[in-house]
């Protein structure tokens, strides 16, 4: 991602249904790209490229999915 571009960050904490372990994530979305940072493993996970530029991107976490 271009460091000068507007980027939206969303911190999340999730809990697995099969285990009681919490997971911490930081989701980043810019005009055309998404990235997930796993705070537990410190791994950057590339998300899907967006089909069109978003002027005011937003992320929503519902159950086990990110929209």
KEBAZA-86398 format. One record per residue: residue number from 1; x, y, z of N, C-alpha, C, O in turn. Coordinates in steps of 0.001 Angstrom, whole numbers, plus 524288, in hexadecimal, padded with zeros to 5 digits. Layout:
KEBAZA-86398
+-----+-------+-------+-------+-------+-------+-------+-------+-------+-------+-------+-------+-------+
! seq !   npx !   npy !   npz !  capx !  capy !  capz !   cpx !   cpy !   cpz !   opx !   opy !   opz !
+-----+-------+-------+-------+-------+-------+-------+-------+-------+-------+-------+-------+-------+
! NUM !     X !     Y !     Z !     X !     Y !     Z !     X !     Y !     Z !     X !     Y !     Z !
...
+-----+-------+-------+-------+-------+-------+-------+-------+-------+-------+-------+-------+-------+
This chain:
KEBAZA-86398
+-----+-------+-------+-------+-------+-------+-------+-------+-------+-------+-------+-------+-------+
! seq !   npx !   npy !   npz !  capx !  capy !  capz !   cpx !   cpy !   cpz !   opx !   opy !   opz !
+-----+-------+-------+-------+-------+-------+-------+-------+-------+-------+-------+-------+-------+
!   1 ! 8033D ! 7FB67 ! 80000 ! 80000 ! 80000 ! 80000 ! 80369 ! 804D8 ! 80000 ! 8079A ! 804F2 ! 8025A !
!   2 ! 8018F ! 808CB ! 7FD5B ! 8043D ! 80DC8 ! 7FD3D ! 8037C ! 8107E ! 8027E ! 7FF0E ! 81150 ! 8042C !
!   3 ! 807BB ! 811E0 ! 80512 ! 80770 ! 8142D ! 80A49 ! 804BB ! 8197A ! 80A45 ! 802F6 ! 81B44 ! 80E5E !
!   4 ! 80460 ! 81C05 ! 805C6 ! 801E5 ! 82126 ! 80594 ! 7FC0E ! 820C6 ! 8048C ! 7F945 ! 824A4 ! 8052B !
!   5 ! 7FA2B ! 81C45 ! 80303 ! 7F49C ! 81B97 ! 801DA ! 7F179 ! 81B4C ! 806E6 ! 7F383 ! 819C2 ! 80AF8 !
!   6 ! 7EC84 ! 81CC6 ! 8069C ! 7E91C ! 81C4B ! 80B22 ! 7E821 ! 8168D ! 80C4A ! 7E678 ! 813A1 ! 808DA !
!   7 ! 7E921 ! 814F4 ! 81106 ! 7E87D ! 80F84 ! 8128A ! 7E505 ! 80F44 ! 8175C ! 7E5BC ! 81246 ! 81B0A !
!   8 ! 7E149 ! 80BB2 ! 81756 ! 7DDF5 ! 80AC8 ! 81BD5 ! 7DFFB ! 805FC ! 81EB0 ! 7E109 ! 801F7 ! 81C43 !
!   9 ! 7E089 ! 80665 ! 823E3 ! 7E253 ! 8020F ! 8271B ! 7DDF8 ! 8006C ! 82AD0 ! 7DB5A ! 803B9 ! 82D21 !
!  10 ! 7DD34 ! 7FB54 ! 82B5C ! 7D949 ! 7F94C ! 82EF2 ! 7DBD0 ! 7F51D ! 83257 ! 7DD71 ! 7F110 ! 83051 !
!  11 ! 7DC2F ! 7F601 ! 83786 ! 7DE38 ! 7F1F0 ! 83AF6 ! 7D9D4 ! 7EE21 ! 83C60 ! 7D56B ! 7EFBE ! 83D6C !
!  12 ! 7DB14 ! 7E91B ! 83C63 ! 7D732 ! 7E523 ! 83DC2 ! 7D975 ! 7E152 ! 841B0 ! 7DE27 ! 7E048 ! 841B5 !
!  13 ! 7D61E ! 7DF47 ! 844F7 ! 7D79C ! 7DAFF ! 84863 ! 7D36F ! 7D6DB ! 847BA ! 7CED0 ! 7D7F3 ! 84879 !
!  14 ! 7D4FD ! 7D219 ! 84657 ! 7D13F ! 7CDF4 ! 84556 ! 7D22D ! 7C972 ! 84919 ! 7D661 ! 7C8EA ! 84B5F !
!  15 ! 7CE3F ! 7C64B ! 849B1 ! 7CEA6 ! 7C1AC ! 84CFC ! 7CCD5 ! 7BCF9 ! 849C8 ! 7C89B ! 7BD0E ! 8477D !
!  16 ! 7D004 ! 7B8EE ! 849A3 ! 7CEAD ! 7B432 ! 846CF ! 7CA6D ! 7B148 ! 849C1 ! 7CA86 ! 7B105 ! 84E8E !
!  17 ! 7C6BD ! 7AF1D ! 846EB ! 7C29C ! 7AC17 ! 84975 ! 7C4AA ! 7A6F4 ! 84B9F ! 7C2CF ! 7A512 ! 84FA3 !
!  18 ! 7C881 ! 7A4B0 ! 848F3 ! 7CA8F ! 79FA5 ! 84AA8 ! 7CE75 ! 7A02B ! 84F22 ! 7CF62 ! 79C62 ! 851F3 !
!  19 ! 7D0C1 ! 7A4C5 ! 84FD6 ! 7D45E ! 7A5B8 ! 85429 ! 7D331 ! 7AB0C ! 8567A ! 7D0C1 ! 7AE58 ! 853F7 !
!  20 ! 7D4E6 ! 7ABD7 ! 85B24 ! 7D3CF ! 7B0D0 ! 85DB8 ! 7D82C ! 7B4BF ! 85CD4 ! 7D873 ! 7B8AE ! 85F95 !
!  21 ! 7DB89 ! 7B3C9 ! 85918 ! 7DFFA ! 7B740 ! 85808 ! 7DE46 ! 7BBFA ! 854E6 ! 7DBBC ! 7BB71 ! 850DA !
!  22 ! 7DFA1 ! 7C079 ! 856B5 ! 7DE80 ! 7C554 ! 853E2 ! 7E2A3 ! 7C62E ! 84FB8 ! 7E731 ! 7C4D6 ! 85078 !
!  23 ! 7E106 ! 7C86E ! 84B4E ! 7E4A2 ! 7C9EB ! 84724 ! 7E41F ! 7CFC2 ! 8465B ! 7DFE0 ! 7D1F5 ! 846DE !
!  24 ! 7E88A ! 7D249 ! 84518 ! 7E888 ! 7D7F2 ! 8442F ! 7EA38 ! 7D8F9 ! 83E93 ! 7EE0C ! 7D6C1 ! 83CB0 !
!  25 ! 7E74F ! 7DC59 ! 83BF3 ! 7E83B ! 7DDAA ! 83683 ! 7E7F6 ! 7E394 ! 835D7 ! 7E545 ! 7E643 ! 838CA !
!  26 ! 7EABD ! 7E592 ! 831FA ! 7EA08 ! 7EAEF ! 83034 ! 7E8FA ! 7EA9B ! 82A5F ! 7EC21 ! 7E880 ! 8276A !
!  27 ! 7E48A ! 7ECB2 ! 828BE ! 7E312 ! 7ECB3 ! 8233D ! 7E427 ! 7F213 ! 82106 ! 7E2E6 ! 7F608 ! 82373 !
!  28 ! 7E67C ! 7F238 ! 81C6B ! 7E7A8 ! 7F730 ! 819D5 ! 7E54A ! 7F70D ! 81461 ! 7E5BC ! 7F334 ! 81187 !
!  29 ! 7E2C2 ! 7FB60 ! 81306 ! 7E07D ! 7FBBE ! 80DC7 ! 7E1AB ! 80123 ! 80B9C ! 7E0EB ! 8051B ! 80E38 !
!  30 ! 7E389 ! 8012E ! 806C3 ! 7E479 ! 80622 ! 8040C ! 7E09E ! 8066F ! 7FF87 ! 7DCD2 ! 8037D ! 7FF5E !
!  31 ! 7E18F ! 809E8 ! 7FBF1 ! 7DDF0 ! 80AA7 ! 7F793 ! 7DD52 ! 805BA ! 7F445 ! 7D929 ! 804DB ! 7F205 !
!  32 ! 7E172 ! 80272 ! 7F3F0 ! 7E129 ! 7FDDC ! 7F07F ! 7E30F ! 7F8C2 ! 7F2E1 ! 7E291 ! 7F4AA ! 7F066 !
!  33 ! 7E53A ! 7F8DC ! 7F7A6 ! 7E789 ! 7F41A ! 7F9D5 ! 7E5D6 ! 7F330 ! 7FF73 ! 7E43B ! 7F6C9 ! 80234 !
!  34 ! 7E63D ! 7EE44 ! 80112 ! 7E545 ! 7ECD8 ! 80681 ! 7E9CE ! 7E990 ! 80882 ! 7EC28 ! 7E68C ! 80597 !
!  35 ! 7EB00 ! 7EA30 ! 80D8A ! 7EF23 ! 7E733 ! 8100A ! 7ED56 ! 7E5D4 ! 8158F ! 7EAEA ! 7E906 ! 81836 !
!  36 ! 7EE89 ! 7E114 ! 81742 ! 7ED5B ! 7DF5F ! 81C91 ! 7F287 ! 7DE82 ! 81F5C ! 7F5F6 ! 7DBCA ! 81D5F !
!  37 ! 7F315 ! 7E0D2 ! 823FC ! 7F7BA ! 7DFF8 ! 82738 ! 7F613 ! 7DCA2 ! 82BD5 ! 7F2BD ! 7DE35 ! 82EEB !
!  38 ! 7F86C ! 7D7FF ! 82C51 ! 7F76C ! 7D487 ! 830B4 ! 7FB0A ! 7D637 ! 8351C ! 7FFC1 ! 7D550 ! 834D5 !
!  39 ! 7F8E8 ! 7D8A5 ! 83927 ! 7FC1A ! 7DABF ! 83D63 ! 7FE94 ! 7D675 ! 840B0 ! 80280 ! 7D76C ! 8434C !
!  40 ! 7FC63 ! 7D1C3 ! 840A1 ! 7FE9C ! 7CD70 ! 843A5 ! 80378 ! 7CB33 ! 84110 ! 80752 ! 7CA0F ! 843B5 !
!  41 ! 8034F ! 7CA90 ! 83BEC ! 807C4 ! 7C847 ! 8391B ! 80B18 ! 7CC69 ! 8366F ! 80F3B ! 7CB32 ! 8344F !
!  42 ! 8094A ! 7D158 ! 83687 ! 80BDA ! 7D5BB ! 833E1 ! 80C72 ! 7D4B9 ! 82E01 ! 81059 ! 7D63F ! 82BA4 !
!  43 ! 8089D ! 7D232 ! 82BB8 ! 80896 ! 7D0E1 ! 82629 ! 8050D ! 7D4A4 ! 8232F ! 800B8 ! 7D5CB ! 824EB !
!  44 ! 806E4 ! 7D68F ! 81EB7 ! 803B0 ! 7D9B1 ! 81B28 ! 8012F ! 7D60E ! 81733 ! 803E4 ! 7D312 ! 81492 !
!  45 ! 7FC18 ! 7D64B ! 816C5 ! 7F92D ! 7D2EA ! 8133E ! 7F68D ! 7D661 ! 80F30 ! 7F322 ! 7D978 ! 8108F !
!  46 ! 7F80F ! 7D5F2 ! 80A3B ! 7F588 ! 7D937 ! 80648 ! 7EFDA ! 7D799 ! 8058A ! 7EEA1 ! 7D2FA ! 804FE !
!  47 ! 7EC72 ! 7DB74 ! 80589 ! 7E6F4 ! 7DA75 ! 8047C ! 7E5DE ! 7DB55 ! 7FEBC ! 7E978 ! 7DC60 ! 7FBBA !
!  48 ! 7E103 ! 7DAEE ! 7FD2F ! 7DFB8 ! 7DBA9 ! 7F7A5 ! 7E04C ! 7E15A ! 7F5F7 ! 7DF62 ! 7E4F0 ! 7F909 !
!  49 ! 7E1D3 ! 7E21F ! 7F114 ! 7E1B4 ! 7E758 ! 7EECD ! 7DBFD ! 7E8BC ! 7EDD4 ! 7D8DF ! 7E55F ! 7EC62 !
!  50 ! 7DAA6 ! 7ED9E ! 7EE9C ! 7D54A ! 7EF59 ! 7EDC0 ! 7D45B ! 7F02C ! 7E7F8 ! 7D7E5 ! 7F1C0 ! 7E51F !
!  51 ! 7CFA2 ! 7EF1E ! 7E63B ! 7CE62 ! 7EF80 ! 7E0A8 ! 7CE28 ! 7F521 ! 7DECA ! 7CF08 ! 7F62F ! 7DA2E !
!  52 ! 7CCFC ! 7F8C0 ! 7E24F ! 7CCE0 ! 7FE42 ! 7E0EA ! 7CED0 ! 80168 ! 7E58F ! 7CEA2 ! 7FF93 ! 7EA00 !
!  53 ! 7D0AE ! 8062F ! 7E487 ! 7D2A8 ! 80979 ! 7E8BE ! 7CE35 ! 80B14 ! 7EC5C ! 7C9D4 ! 80C17 ! 7EAA6 !
!  54 ! 7CF71 ! 80B48 ! 7F163 ! 7CBA7 ! 80CE2 ! 7F555 ! 7CD5B ! 81211 ! 7F7A9 ! 7D1C9 ! 81297 ! 7F975 !
!  55 ! 7C9EC ! 815D8 ! 7F7A3 ! 7CB3A ! 81AFA ! 7F9CA ! 7CB61 ! 81AD7 ! 7FFBD ! 7CED4 ! 81D2F ! 80221 !
!  56 ! 7C7AC ! 8181F ! 80222 ! 7C76E ! 817A8 ! 807D8 ! 7C6BD ! 811E3 ! 80935 ! 7C268 ! 8102E ! 80A6B !
!  57 ! 7CAF6 ! 80EE7 ! 80904 ! 7CA6F ! 80946 ! 809F0 ! 7C8DB ! 80814 ! 80F94 ! 7CA26 ! 80AFE ! 8132E !
!  58 ! 7C610 ! 803C8 ! 81044 ! 7C475 ! 80214 ! 81579 ! 7C4F0 ! 7FC2C ! 815BC ! 7C43A ! 7F97C ! 811CF !
!  59 ! 7C622 ! 7FA28 ! 81A52 ! 7C676 ! 7F48E ! 81B40 ! 7C294 ! 7F321 ! 81F7A ! 7C1DC ! 7F606 ! 82340 !
!  60 ! 7C011 ! 7EEA2 ! 81ED4 ! 7BC57 ! 7ECC7 ! 822B0 ! 7BD9B ! 7E713 ! 823D6 ! 7BE67 ! 7E3F5 ! 82043 !
!  61 ! 7BDC8 ! 7E5B9 ! 828F3 ! 7BEC9 ! 7E062 ! 82A9B ! 7B9B5 ! 7DE13 ! 82CA1 ! 7B770 ! 7E020 ! 83056 !
!  62 ! 7B7E0 ! 7D9CB ! 82A3A ! 7B316 ! 7D72D ! 82BD9 ! 7B44D ! 7D163 ! 82C71 ! 7B5A8 ! 7CEC4 ! 828A5 !
!  63 ! 7B3D0 ! 7CF64 ! 8313D ! 7B52D ! 7CA08 ! 83293 ! 7BAC9 ! 7C8F2 ! 830E2 ! 7BE64 ! 7CB3D ! 83317 !
!  64 ! 7BBA6 ! 7C591 ! 82D17 ! 7C0F3 ! 7C433 ! 82B77 ! 7C266 ! 7C688 ! 82629 ! 7C627 ! 7C4C7 ! 823B8 !
!  65 ! 7BF7F ! 7CA72 ! 82458 ! 7C076 ! 7CCAC ! 81F2C ! 7C169 ! 7D286 ! 81F8C ! 7BF67 ! 7D530 ! 82303 !
!  66 ! 7C481 ! 7D46B ! 81BE8 ! 7C5B2 ! 7D9FD ! 81B9C ! 7C375 ! 7DBFF ! 81678 ! 7C47C ! 7D9C8 ! 81254 !
!  67 ! 7C068 ! 7E02F ! 816BC ! 7BDFD ! 7E278 ! 8120E ! 7BFF1 ! 7E806 ! 81169 ! 7BE6B ! 7EAB3 ! 80DB8 !
+-----+-------+-------+-------+-------+-------+-------+-------+-------+-------+-------+-------+-------+
